[in-house]
Amino acid sequence: MQKMVAMNVKVKDYTNRVIGVVKEKYGLKDKGEALDKFAELCGEDFVESEVREEVIREVIESCERHIKKYGFRKTSIEELDKLCRGE
């Protein structure tokens, strides 16, 4: 579970209405949950979400498999073009 932070904020009427609509649309119990949902929906435009440790492990393992199979050879522009065209 993620850490919770207490906030006391003043917002414009429009912001209050938007958060109220999010609360109702998703059946949330309070505007704090609605603000969390809004951040979940729009936050990645501003801040990257945290990556789970298992995802990092999968990427590392995938890279290690690739290096074992192909080494550190470079791909030429011609090879990339050929791959992109599906040849």
VOVO-485556 format. One record per atom (N, C-alpha, C): residue number from 1; residue in one letter; atom name; x, y, z. Coordinates in pm, 1 decimal, padded with zeros to 6 digits. Layout:
VOPA  k  r  a  X  Y  Z
VOPA  NUM  A  CA  X  Y  Z
...
This chain:
VOPA  k  r  a  X  Y  Z
VOPA  1  M  N  00084.7  -00118.4  00000.0
VOPA  1  M  CA  00000.0  00000.0  00000.0
VOPA  1  M  C  00088.7  00124.0  00000.0
VOPA  2  Q  N  00043.2  00225.0  -00067.1
VOPA  2  Q  CA  00121.9  00346.6  -00076.7
VOPA  2  Q  C  00100.9  00435.3  00045.1
VOPA  3  K  N  00201.2  00515.7  00073.5
VOPA  3  K  CA  00198.2  00609.4  00184.8
VOPA  3  K  C  00090.3  00715.5  00159.7
VOPA  4  M  N  00017.7  00749.9  00262.3
VOPA  4  M  CA  -00086.0  00852.4  00252.5
VOPA  4  M  C  -00032.8  00983.0  00311.1
VOPA  5  V  N  -00074.8  01096.1  00253.7
VOPA  5  V  CA  -00032.9  01228.3  00299.0
VOPA  5  V  C  -00158.4  01310.9  00324.1
VOPA  6  A  N  -00164.0  01375.5  00438.8
VOPA  6  A  CA  -00278.1  01462.0  00469.9
VOPA  6  A  C  -00254.6  01598.8  00405.6
VOPA  7  M  N  -00363.6  01655.2  00346.9
VOPA  7  M  CA  -00352.9  01785.2  00281.4
VOPA  7  M  C  -00474.3  01870.1  00316.7
VOPA  8  N  N  -00450.1  01996.3  00332.4
VOPA  8  N  CA  -00558.5  02092.2  00347.7
VOPA  8  N  C  -00539.5  02191.6  00233.8
VOPA  9  V  N  -00629.9  02189.6  00135.9
VOPA  9  V  CA  -00610.6  02271.3  00016.2
VOPA  9  V  C  -00730.9  02360.1  -00010.3
VOPA  10  K  N  -00702.3  02472.5  -00075.3
VOPA  10  K  CA  -00808.2  02559.3  -00125.1
VOPA  10  K  C  -00804.1  02547.9  -00276.6
VOPA  11  V  N  -00920.1  02522.6  -00337.2
VOPA  11  V  CA  -00927.2  02508.2  -00482.4
VOPA  11  V  C  -01037.5  02598.0  -00537.2
VOPA  12  K  N  -01028.3  02624.4  -00665.8
VOPA  12  K  CA  -01131.3  02703.0  -00732.9
VOPA  12  K  C  -01259.6  02620.8  -00741.5
VOPA  13  D  N  -01370.8  02690.7  -00761.7
VOPA  13  D  CA  -01500.8  02625.3  -00771.7
VOPA  13  D  C  -01501.2  02520.6  -00884.1
VOPA  14  Y  N  -01442.3  02555.8  -00997.6
VOPA  14  Y  CA  -01437.6  02462.6  -01111.2
VOPA  14  Y  C  -01364.5  02333.6  -01073.6
VOPA  15  T  N  -01250.8  02348.2  -01006.4
VOPA  15  T  CA  -01173.3  02231.1  -00963.6
VOPA  15  T  C  -01256.5  02145.2  -00870.2
VOPA  16  N  N  -01325.8  02208.4  -00778.6
VOPA  16  N  CA  -01411.8  02136.2  -00685.7
VOPA  16  N  C  -01519.6  02058.4  -00760.3
VOPA  17  R  N  -01577.5  02119.3  -00863.4
VOPA  17  R  CA  -01681.1  02050.5  -00942.3
VOPA  17  R  C  -01623.2  01932.9  -01019.1
VOPA  18  V  N  -01503.7  01951.9  -01077.7
VOPA  18  V  CA  -01439.8  01842.3  -01152.2
VOPA  18  V  C  -01414.5  01724.5  -01059.6
VOPA  19  I  N  -01358.0  01751.7  -00942.6
VOPA  19  I  CA  -01329.3  01643.8  -00847.4
VOPA  19  I  C  -01459.5  01578.0  -00801.7
VOPA  20  G  N  -01564.3  01657.2  -00785.7
VOPA  20  G  CA  -01695.4  01601.7  -00749.2
VOPA  20  G  C  -01749.8  01508.9  -00856.6
VOPA  21  V  N  -01733.2  01546.2  -00982.4
VOPA  21  V  CA  -01779.1  01461.6  -01093.5
VOPA  21  V  C  -01697.9  01331.6  -01098.2
VOPA  22  V  N  -01566.7  01340.5  -01078.4
VOPA  22  V  CA  -01482.3  01220.0  -01075.8
VOPA  22  V  C  -01528.7  01128.8  -00962.4
VOPA  23  K  N  -01556.9  01187.2  -00847.3
VOPA  23  K  CA  -01604.4  01110.7  -00730.7
VOPA  23  K  C  -01731.7  01033.7  -00764.6
VOPA  24  E  N  -01827.7  01101.3  -00825.0
VOPA  24  E  CA  -01953.9  01038.2  -00859.4
VOPA  24  E  C  -01938.6  00936.2  -00972.1
VOPA  25  K  N  -01862.4  00971.5  -01073.5
VOPA  25  K  CA  -01845.9  00884.2  -01190.1
VOPA  25  K  C  -01788.1  00748.4  -01151.2
VOPA  26  Y  N  -01691.9  00748.3  -01058.5
VOPA  26  Y  CA  -01625.4  00623.8  -01020.9
VOPA  26  Y  C  -01677.0  00567.5  -00889.0
VOPA  27  G  N  -01782.3  00627.5  -00832.0
VOPA  27  G  CA  -01843.3  00576.6  -00709.5
VOPA  27  G  C  -01748.5  00577.0  -00590.8
VOPA  28  L  N  -01672.0  00682.7  -00578.2
VOPA  28  L  CA  -01573.8  00691.2  -00470.0
VOPA  28  L  C  -01637.9  00749.2  -00345.5
VOPA  29  K  N  -01576.5  00722.4  -00229.6
VOPA  29  K  CA  -01640.0  00763.7  -00104.6
VOPA  29  K  C  -01613.7  00909.0  -00066.3
VOPA  30  D  N  -01502.1  00967.5  -00115.1
VOPA  30  D  CA  -01476.1  01107.6  -00081.3
VOPA  30  D  C  -01390.8  01173.8  -00189.9
VOPA  31  K  N  -01372.4  01303.8  -00174.6
VOPA  31  K  CA  -01298.8  01379.4  -00276.4
VOPA  31  K  C  -01149.1  01348.3  -00272.8
VOPA  32  G  N  -01099.5  01298.8  -00160.8
VOPA  32  G  CA  -00960.2  01255.4  -00154.8
VOPA  32  G  C  -00936.8  01138.6  -00249.1
VOPA  33  E  N  -01028.2  01040.9  -00247.4
VOPA  33  E  CA  -01019.7  00928.0  -00340.7
VOPA  33  E  C  -01035.9  00977.1  -00484.6
VOPA  34  A  N  -01123.6  01076.0  -00503.7
VOPA  34  A  CA  -01144.6  01131.3  -00637.8
VOPA  34  A  C  -01017.3  01200.0  -00688.0
VOPA  35  L  N  -00948.5  01269.9  -00601.0
VOPA  35  L  CA  -00823.2  01334.3  -00639.0
VOPA  35  L  C  -00718.0  01229.6  -00674.9
VOPA  36  D  N  -00711.9  01120.1  -00597.3
VOPA  36  D  CA  -00621.0  01009.2  -00629.4
VOPA  36  D  C  -00654.4  00950.4  -00767.1
VOPA  37  K  N  -00783.1  00931.7  -00795.8
VOPA  37  K  CA  -00825.3  00876.1  -00924.4
VOPA  37  K  C  -00788.9  00971.6  -01038.1
VOPA  38  F  N  -00809.7  01099.8  -01017.4
VOPA  38  F  CA  -00775.5  01200.0  -01118.3
VOPA  38  F  C  -00625.5  01196.2  -01146.8
VOPA  39  A  N  -00544.9  01185.6  -01042.6
VOPA  39  A  CA  -00399.3  01177.5  -01059.5
VOPA  39  A  C  -00361.5  01048.8  -01132.8
VOPA  40  E  N  -00430.7  00940.5  -01103.1
VOPA  40  E  CA  -00406.3  00813.2  -01171.3
VOPA  40  E  C  -00437.4  00825.9  -01320.9
VOPA  41  L  N  -00545.4  00894.2  -01353.7
VOPA  41  L  CA  -00587.2  00909.7  -01492.7
VOPA  41  L  C  -00499.3  01007.1  -01570.8
VOPA  42  C  N  -00455.5  01115.1  -01507.1
VOPA  42  C  CA  -00385.4  01222.2  -01578.5
VOPA  42  C  C  -00240.1  01241.3  -01537.1
VOPA  43  G  N  -00198.2  01178.7  -01431.4
VOPA  43  G  CA  -00067.1  01205.3  -01374.0
VOPA  43  G  C  00051.2  01169.4  -01460.1
VOPA  44  E  N  00039.4  01064.5  -01542.1
VOPA  44  E  CA  00154.3  01021.5  -01621.2
VOPA  44  E  C  00195.4  01123.4  -01726.3
VOPA  45  D  N  00109.3  01220.6  -01753.3
VOPA  45  D  CA  00147.6  01329.2  -01843.1
VOPA  45  D  C  00253.3  01418.8  -01778.3
VOPA  46  F  N  00262.7  01412.4  -01644.9
VOPA  46  F  CA  00352.1  01501.4  -01571.0
VOPA  46  F  C  00461.0  01428.2  -01493.0
VOPA  47  V  N  00426.6  01312.4  -01436.0
VOPA  47  V  CA  00519.7  01238.0  -01350.7
VOPA  47  V  C  00509.0  01090.0  -01385.7
VOPA  48  E  N  00624.1  01025.9  -01403.5
VOPA  48  E  CA  00622.4  00881.9  -01430.5
VOPA  48  E  C  00583.9  00808.1  -01303.2
VOPA  49  S  N  00501.7  00706.1  -01318.9
VOPA  49  S  CA  00465.7  00625.9  -01203.1
VOPA  49  S  C  00582.8  00536.4  -01165.5
VOPA  50  E  N  00580.5  00485.6  -01045.9
VOPA  50  E  CA  00688.2  00399.6  -00999.4
VOPA  50  E  C  00682.3  00266.1  -01073.2
VOPA  51  V  N  00798.6  00212.6  -01104.8
VOPA  51  V  CA  00807.4  00084.3  -01172.4
VOPA  51  V  C  00820.3  -00024.3  -01066.1
VOPA  52  R  N  00741.6  -00129.9  -01080.1
VOPA  52  R  CA  00749.1  -00240.9  -00985.6
VOPA  52  R  C  00880.9  -00315.5  -01003.7
VOPA  53  E  N  00931.5  -00369.4  -00896.1
VOPA  53  E  CA  01059.6  -00439.7  -00896.9
VOPA  53  E  C  01057.6  -00558.0  -00993.4
VOPA  54  E  N  00945.1  -00627.5  -01004.6
VOPA  54  E  CA  00936.2  -00742.7  -01094.5
VOPA  54  E  C  00951.7  -00701.6  -01240.6
VOPA  55  V  N  00903.0  -00584.1  -01276.4
VOPA  55  V  CA  00917.5  -00534.3  -01413.3
VOPA  55  V  C  01065.1  -00506.9  -01442.3
VOPA  56  I  N  01133.8  -00447.0  -01346.9
VOPA  56  I  CA  01276.4  -00419.6  -01363.6
VOPA  56  I  C  01352.8  -00550.8  -01382.0
VOPA  57  R  N  01320.6  -00651.7  -01300.8
VOPA  57  R  CA  01386.6  -00782.9  -01314.2
VOPA  57  R  C  01363.5  -00842.8  -01452.6
VOPA  58  E  N  01239.0  -00833.5  -01502.6
VOPA  58  E  CA  01207.9  -00887.3  -01634.9
VOPA  58  E  C  01288.5  -00818.4  -01743.8
VOPA  59  V  N  01304.2  -00686.9  -01734.6
VOPA  59  V  CA  01380.8  -00612.3  -01834.3
VOPA  59  V  C  01527.8  -00653.7  -01828.9
VOPA  60  I  N  01582.7  -00664.7  -01709.0
VOPA  60  I  CA  01722.4  -00705.8  -01694.2
VOPA  60  I  C  01743.8  -00845.6  -01750.1
VOPA  61  E  N  01654.2  -00938.0  -01717.1
VOPA  61  E  CA  01666.5  -01075.3  -01767.5
VOPA  61  E  C  01655.5  -01078.5  -01919.4
VOPA  62  S  N  01564.8  -00999.8  -01975.2
VOPA  62  S  CA  01548.9  -00993.6  -02119.9
VOPA  62  S  C  01676.3  -00941.5  -02186.1
VOPA  63  C  N  01735.0  -00838.2  -02127.8
VOPA  63  C  CA  01859.8  -00782.9  -02181.9
VOPA  63  C  C  01972.5  -00885.2  -02173.7
VOPA  64  E  N  01980.1  -00956.2  -02062.5
VOPA  64  E  CA  02085.3  -01056.9  -02047.1
VOPA  64  E  C  02069.3  -01169.5  -02149.3
VOPA  65  R  N  01944.9  -01212.8  -02173.3
VOPA  65  R  CA  01921.1  -01317.0  -02274.7
VOPA  65  R  C  01962.4  -01267.6  -02412.5
VOPA  66  H  N  01928.7  -01144.1  -02442.6
VOPA  66  H  CA  01962.8  -01085.3  -02572.3
VOPA  66  H  C  02114.9  -01078.2  -02590.3
VOPA  67  I  N  02185.0  -01035.4  -02487.3
VOPA  67  I  CA  02330.7  -01023.9  -02495.6
VOPA  67  I  C  02394.5  -01161.3  -02511.8
VOPA  68  K  N  02342.0  -01262.6  -02440.6
VOPA  68  K  CA  02395.6  -01398.8  -02455.6
VOPA  68  K  C  02376.3  -01449.0  -02598.1
VOPA  69  K  N  02261.6  -01417.1  -02655.8
VOPA  69  K  CA  02230.6  -01466.3  -02789.9
VOPA  69  K  C  02302.8  -01387.2  -02898.9
VOPA  70  Y  N  02306.9  -01254.9  -02887.0
VOPA  70  Y  CA  02357.9  -01169.7  -02993.3
VOPA  70  Y  C  02487.7  -01094.7  -02959.1
VOPA  71  G  N  02526.5  -01094.8  -02833.4
VOPA  71  G  CA  02644.2  -01018.1  -02794.1
VOPA  71  G  C  02615.9  -00869.7  -02801.8
VOPA  72  F  N  02719.3  -00790.3  -02826.2
VOPA  72  F  CA  02703.6  -00644.6  -02830.2
VOPA  72  F  C  02716.8  -00589.7  -02972.1
VOPA  73  R  N  02683.1  -00672.7  -03071.4
VOPA  73  R  CA  02698.3  -00627.6  -03209.9
VOPA  73  R  C  02599.4  -00515.2  -03239.9
VOPA  74  K  N  02636.8  -00430.7  -03333.2
VOPA  74  K  CA  02551.4  -00318.0  -03371.4
VOPA  74  K  C  02470.4  -00354.7  -03494.4
VOPA  75  T  N  02351.5  -00296.4  -03503.3
VOPA  75  T  CA  02264.5  -00317.6  -03618.7
VOPA  75  T  C  02283.5  -00200.9  -03714.8
VOPA  76  S  N  02302.6  -00233.1  -03840.9
VOPA  76  S  CA  02321.2  -00127.7  -03941.0
VOPA  76  S  C  02185.7  -00066.0  -03977.2
VOPA  77  I  N  02191.9  00048.4  -04040.0
VOPA  77  I  CA  02070.3  00115.4  -04086.8
VOPA  77  I  C  01996.2  00025.4  -04185.7
VOPA  78  E  N  02069.5  -00041.2  -04271.6
VOPA  78  E  CA  02007.7  -00130.3  -04369.8
VOPA  78  E  C  01933.5  -00245.0  -04300.3
VOPA  79  E  N  01994.4  -00301.9  -04194.4
VOPA  79  E  CA  01929.2  -00410.4  -04120.7
VOPA  79  E  C  01802.3  -00360.4  -04051.7
VOPA  80  L  N  01807.8  -00240.5  -03995.2
VOPA  80  L  CA  01689.6  -00183.3  -03930.0
VOPA  80  L  C  01578.2  -00159.2  -04031.9
VOPA  81  D  N  01613.1  -00103.9  -04146.9
VOPA  81  D  CA  01513.7  -00081.0  -04252.2
VOPA  81  D  C  01446.9  -00212.9  -04290.8
VOPA  82  K  N  01528.5  -00316.4  -04307.4
VOPA  82  K  CA  01478.6  -00447.2  -04347.2
VOPA  82  K  C  01383.0  -00503.0  -04240.5
VOPA  83  L  N  01419.4  -00487.0  -04114.3
VOPA  83  L  CA  01333.5  -00533.8  -04004.6
VOPA  83  L  C  01202.0  -00456.9  -04000.8
VOPA  84  C  N  01208.5  -00325.9  -04022.4
VOPA  84  C  CA  01088.2  -00242.9  -04017.4
VOPA  84  C  C  00993.1  -00272.6  -04133.6
VOPA  85  R  N  01046.9  -00311.4  -04246.8
VOPA  85  R  CA  00963.3  -00343.9  -04362.1
VOPA  85  R  C  00908.5  -00486.1  -04353.4
VOPA  86  G  N  00960.3  -00564.9  -04257.7
VOPA  86  G  CA  00911.5  -00701.8  -04240.5
VOPA  86  G  C  00969.1  -00799.5  -04341.3
VOPA  87  E  N  01084.3  -00770.5  -04392.1
VOPA  87  E  CA  01146.4  -00859.2  -04492.6
VOPA  87  E  C  01219.0  -00973.9  -04424.6
